[in-house]
Amino acid sequence: EEILLYNGKIYTGDDDTTSSSSPPLANKSWMVVNKLTGKIERIGDDKNQDDFILHWNNNKKIDLLGQLVIPGLNDAHIHVHWLGMFTKSLSLKGTRSISEFQQKLTAFMKSKRSSESFNPNSSWGFGWGWEQETLSE
């Protein structure tokens, strides 16, 4: 029996340098899990999610409502705090200039202020993934 999990952030651990997903390496949006074996049978991203859901014949599906899915944890040494921080952070991966950095940060802070979880006592934003060596300035 297979279950479709969709509309989420699937942490794969694959380093897709073209992805600006948050948290890092959570670059897929749906997956099919075999309920008996626990193995991931298929996995995909936003580009093919709607078409896949439309043609899903099995009635077992779960809308993740944008939540994060991580594989079973095999190592007791994890930094759950940082994983949580990344879900509310700005990916600056692939940023090539200071002006692009500023544009992304401005847009992120505007969206952060409009979110339900915004803390008006905090003006901080958390960003990650930029490489100063690749900035044009």
N, C-alpha and C positions, 0 to 999 in steps of 0.2 A: 504494500500500500504506500502510495506517495502523497506527500503534502506539499502544497505550493505556499511558500512564504513570499509576500510581495510588498512593494511600496515601503521599503526600508533602506537601511544602510548596512550592507553586508560586509563585515570585516573579513578580507581574504588573506591579508598578509602579503599579497603580491605587490611589488613596487612598480606601479604603473606611473611613470614619470609624466604622463600626459594628464593625469587626473588631479583635480584640485579638491578632492573629496575631504570632508571633515567628519570624523577623524581621519588621519592619514591611513591609507590602504583600505578604507571602507568604500571601495569603488564599484560595488555591485548593488543592485536594487531588488533582485528577486533570486530565489533558489528553490529547487525541488529536492526534498529530503525523503529518502526511503525510510519509512517508519520502522521497519523490521531490522534493518542493518544500521541505521543511523548515519548512513553515508549520503553525502551530497551527490545527487545524480546529475543535476544541471544547474547552471548559474548564469545570470545575465545582468545587463545594466538597463538604464532608462530607455535606451534606443529601441530595445525590442520587448520591453515589459508589457506594454498594452496589447500588442499582437499576441504574445504568448498567453496572457490571461484570457483574452477573448477566445482562444482555441483550447483552453484547458478543459478537458472532458471530465476530469475527476472532480467531485464536489468538495474535496478536502482542500481548503485554502484559508490562509490567515493573512489579513491585512495588518501589516506591522505599524501602520500609521506613522511612518517616518522614524521609527525606533531603530536602535543599533542592535545588530545580531553579531555575536562573536562565537567562534568555535569553542568546543569544550576546552577548558583550561587544564593543561597538563603540568604546569609549573606553578608552584605555590608562590614564586617570586614574581608578582605582577604589581604594577603601579596603577591601581584602579582610579586613584585620584586624577592622574594625568589622562587616562582614557576619558574620564568625565570632562576634564578641561577641554580636550580636543573636540568634543561634541558641541561646544559653545564657542569655538574659536574660528579664526580666519586663516585659510590656507593662502600663503603667499608664494607657493611653489610656481616656478616659471616666470615670476615677476622680473622684468628686464630693465626697469628704470625707477628712479625715485618718484617721478610723477605718476607712474602706474601704481607703485606702492601706495602713494597718497590717495589715489582714486579708489583703490580697493578698500583701503582703511576707512575712508569717508563713507562709502556705500555700506560697509559692514557695520559701522557705528550707527548709521541711520536705521538700519534694519534691526539692530540690537535694541535701540531705544523704543522701537515700535512693538517689540515682542512682549508677551505676557510675563515673561520671567525677568524683565529688565529691573535692575536695582537702581533707583534714581540717586542713591548715595555713592554710586561708583561710576567713574568715567573711564575706567580701564577696559581695554580690549586685548585679547590674547591672540597673537599671530605666530605663525610658524612656517618654516619651509623655504624662506628666501636664502639666496646665496649672494653675499655682497660681492664676490668675485665676478659674478655675471652681470651686475648692474652696469649700465652704460655710463653712469657718472663716475 
